[in-house]
Amino acid sequence: MLTHIPATQTVIEISKPGGPEVLVPATRPVPEPKPGEVLVRIAASGVNQADTLQRSGRYPVPPGMPDILGLECSGMVVKRGDGVTQWREGDEACALMVGNGYGEYACVPAAQCLPVPTGVSLIDAAGLPETFCTVWTNVFERMHLQPGETFLAQGGSSGIGITAIQLAKAFGSQVLATAGSDVKCQACREFGADVAINYRTQDFVAVGKEFTGARGVDAILDMVGGDYIPREFDLLAHEGRLCFVALMRGTKVEADFGAIHCKHLTVTGSTLHGRNVAEKAAIITALREKVWPLWDQGKLRTSTYRRFPMREAADAHRLMESSEHIGKILLLP
């Protein structure tokens, strides 16, 4: 062991389903890493929309999953479980989690940890795993985005949106993004979007068709759903792909599936939280091999909007639910 590990830690619990005020500090044991796991002393944790949904009772935790929020963190490895050889005590890492990020210590499968990228602080690295895993598996593994294609990121100023803009651009695509204000649109452009569309004042279908000479876009990453879906069918080009990572405006909609038939569209979607360790490890391996070198080349940058002390988790959730932020919100123990 590198350092003294206390018996207990402070975590943030959900006292009952409800608003941000139900997030309260509590004392829990510091866990022991199981075989294949590492114990991480947390430097920071990312706040995600799934956290607010779980807190409010709209995202039930599957049996056996942690009741403490937090799907990503960064920190120092302080103890290894049996069989872990790729990490050592004292190593700094960021990690994809199934929960337990809202605390001071957490056990994480070693295969779900990534090194802190070149030029990124240990704190800011906490905001990388969830968004980069989500974007990689959906945009590049499910939609197979190719260099030269045109890509649209809905919600471009969110953590996922900014990551999608940067990765699509780095791999040679033309990028459009939607956002809800001129300030957010400017942020999308600063992170690499060729065109940023203020969805409150512009029609993303019309702008997308104008940009592509009426051809349409090749791939859309959507976290909105609802009435966006038929409009996205209209905007997609022949052999276009649409992938959902969330459905914030609803899961049910009336749409003309003739467009899917005639234009040879692919409509898909996925979640990250419920995947097993082997599936997540495969995504982590792909990121380490194909994406992490882009940090060395200066093609990526972090998007931390604000850091909160862990005890102010309720305020962090209020900011997340206000949608006033651009990029990532972090919690610091």
N, C-alpha and C positions, 0 to 999 in steps of 0.2 A: 504493500500500500504506500502511496506517495505522501499522503497527508492524513491527519486525524479525521476520521469520519464519525460524526455524532450519531447518537442512537435515534434521535428524532429530528424532524424538520417542520417548518411552517409551509403549509400548502393553502390554496384557495379552494374551498368547497362550495358546492351548490346546496344551500340550505333547504331549498324547495324550488320547484319549477316557477319561473317568473321573470321579472325584469332584472336589470343589472344589480339592483340592491341585494339580491339573494346571494351574491358572491361574498363569502365571508372567510376570514383566516381560520385555520384549524391546525392542530398538531397531529402529525402522522409519523409512524416509524420510517426511518430510512431503509429502503429495501435492500436485500442481498441479491446480487446478480446470479441468475440461473446459468446453466451451461449455454454457451453461445451468446451471452449478454455482457454488456459493460455497464458499470454504474457511472453516471455522468454527474458531476457537480455543475449545476446549471448556471450559466452566465446570463442567458436571456432566453425568452420563449416567444414565438410568434403567436399573434392573435388572428384567428380565422373566422369566416362567417359561420362555419360549422359549429364553432364554440358558442356563438350567440344562439343558434338554433337549439343546441343541446341544453343550454342553460334555461331556455324558455319552455322546454318540454316538447319541441317540435322535431327533435332528432333523437329518438330513443336510442340508448346505448345497448348494443347487442349483449346477450348474456356472456359473462366472463370478461367484458371490456372494463377498463378503469372508469371510475366515476369522477375522477379529477380531469379537468379540461387540459388541453395543450397538445397539439399534433406535431409540433416541431420545436427544437431547442438547439442551443449551442452551449458548449462548455468544455470542461476538462474531464478526461477519463481518469477516475480515481481508484477503480477496482475492476478486475476482470473475472468473469465466470470461467468455468472449466472449458477448455477447447478453444479459447479465443487467442489467436496468434497474430492477427493483423493490426491490433492496437496494443499500446503500452500505457501504463500509468504515466500521466503527465502529458499525453497527447491531447491536442485541442481538436475538436470535431463539431460538426453539426449533424443533426439526426432527425429522421422521420419517425414519428411515434404514433401509437394508438391512443395516447392519453398521458396524463401525469406530467405535462409540461409546466403546469401552474404550481411549481414548488421549487425547492432548493436542490433536490437530488431526484434522479429517475434512472431506472434500468431500461436499456434499449438493446434490441438485438444488434450485435456488432455489425451484421451485414446491412443494417439500415443507417449506418453512419458514413459520413463523407468528411474528407479533410476540409479545413477552412481554406477557401480559395485565396490565391495570390492577390494581395492588395485589399482584402476584406478584413475588417475588424472582427474579433471574436463575437462581439455583441451583434453586429449587423448580420453575421452569418446565421443567426437564429431565424431570420426571415426568408431563407432560401429553400429548405428542403420541400416543404409542402407545395409551393408554387412551381418549382422546377420539376418535381416529380409529376405533378398534375399536367403541366404543359407538355413535357416530353412524351408521356405515355399517350396523351390524347391527340396532340397535333402531329407528332412524328411517327408514333407507332400505330395509332388507329386511323388517322387520316392520311398518313404517308405524304406529308407536305414536301414538295420537291423544289429545288432551286428554279427560279424563274416564274413560279406560280404566284398568284395573287391571293392574299390571305386577309381575312377580316377578324379582328378580335373585338367582340362585344365586351363592354365594360373595360375599356382599355386602360383606365387609370387605377384599376384595382391591382392588388399584388399579382394575381394571375394574369391580368391583362398586360401589365408592364413586362412581366417575364415573357409572355407570348410574343409581344412586339419585338423584344430584343432577340429572342431566339430565332424567330422567323426571319428577321432581317439578317442576323449573323449567318444563317444558312442559305441566303440568297433569294429570298422572296420579296415581292412588293407587299407592303403592309398598309392596311387601312384599320382604323380603330374608332370606336364610338365612345363618347363620354358625355357627362351631363352639364358641362359648363365650358366656357371659353378657356378658363384657367386650366381645367383638366385636359382639354384638347391640346393646349400648348405643352403640357407635360408629356402627353403621348408623342408629340412631334419630337420633343427633346430626347425621348428614349428611342427614337428611330422610326416612328410611323411616317410613311410618305404622305398620308392624308388622315386628318383627324376630323371626325364628324360630331358636331354637337347635336345629339338626338332630340334635344328640346326645340331646336330651331331648324333642323335640316332633316331630310328624309334619307336615311342611310341607303335605301334601295336606289334612289335616283342618283345619289352621289357615287355609289359603287358602279352603277352602269355607265355613268359619264366617264369615270376614271378608266374603265376597261373598254371603252368604245362599244358599249352595249353587250359585250360578250358575257359579263358576269364574273364573279370571283370563284376561285377554285376550292377554297376551304374556309369554313366559318367555325370559330370556337365560340360557343354561346353559353352564357350562364343566366340568361334572362328567360327564355322559353315563352310561354303564353302566346300573346298575339304577335310576337316576333316571328313565330315559326312559319306561317304562310308567306310572310314577306321575305324570309330567308330562302324559301324554296324559289321564289321569284328571282332573287338576286343571284343564285348559284348558276354557274356555267354548266355546260354539258359535262358529265362525269364529275360534277362537284360533290363535295363532302361537307356534311354538317355534323358537329359533335357537341353534345351537351355535357357540361360539368356541373351545372346547377339549373334550376328552373324557378327562379325567384318570382316570376310573374304568373306562374301556374303550370300545372302538368297536363291540363286538358284544353284542347282548342279544336275548332273546326278548320280543316285544311284540305286543299285539293291534292290528293295523292297522285293525280294524273301527272303532275310535274315530276314526281319521283320516277314514274314509269317512262315518260317521254324523254326526260333529260338524263336518265341513267344515274340518278343521284344516290348517294350513300348517306343514310341517316343513322347515327350511332351515338353512344354516350358511355360514360363509365364513372365509377366512384373509386376513390383511393383508400378510404378508411377501412373498408371491410376486407381488403385483400390480405392474403396470408404472407408470412415472412418471406417465403421463397419468391413470390410474385413481386413484392416490394424490393427485395434484394436484387432482382433482375433489373428493375428500373434504376436503382442506385448504381449498379455496375455500368449501365449504359451511360448515365450521367457522368460518372467518373472518367469514362473512356472518351466520350464524344463531346461533352459539354464543358467539363471543368477546364480543359486546355484553353478554352476561349477566354477565361479569366486572365491567363498568362499573356494572351495576345491583346488584352485591353479592349475586348469587344463587348464586355458585359459590365454592368455596375449595379450596385444595390439601390434599393428604393425605400429606405426607412423614412417614414413620415414623422413618427413620434415615438418616444420611449416613455413608459410609465413604470413607477415602482410597482412591484407585485401587489402591494396592499391597495393600490388604486386600480385594480382590475375592473371594478365596476365602471370607472370613468373611461377606461380603454374600450369597454363594450359599448358604452354610450357613443363614443366617437365612431366605432365600427358601424353601429346601426344608423348613425346620422348620414353616412356616406359622404362626409365632408373631406375625408382623408384621400391622399394620393399615395398609393403604394402600401407599405407594410406598417403595422403597429406592433410594438414589442413590449414585453413585460420583463422587468429586471428584479430578481430576488433581492 
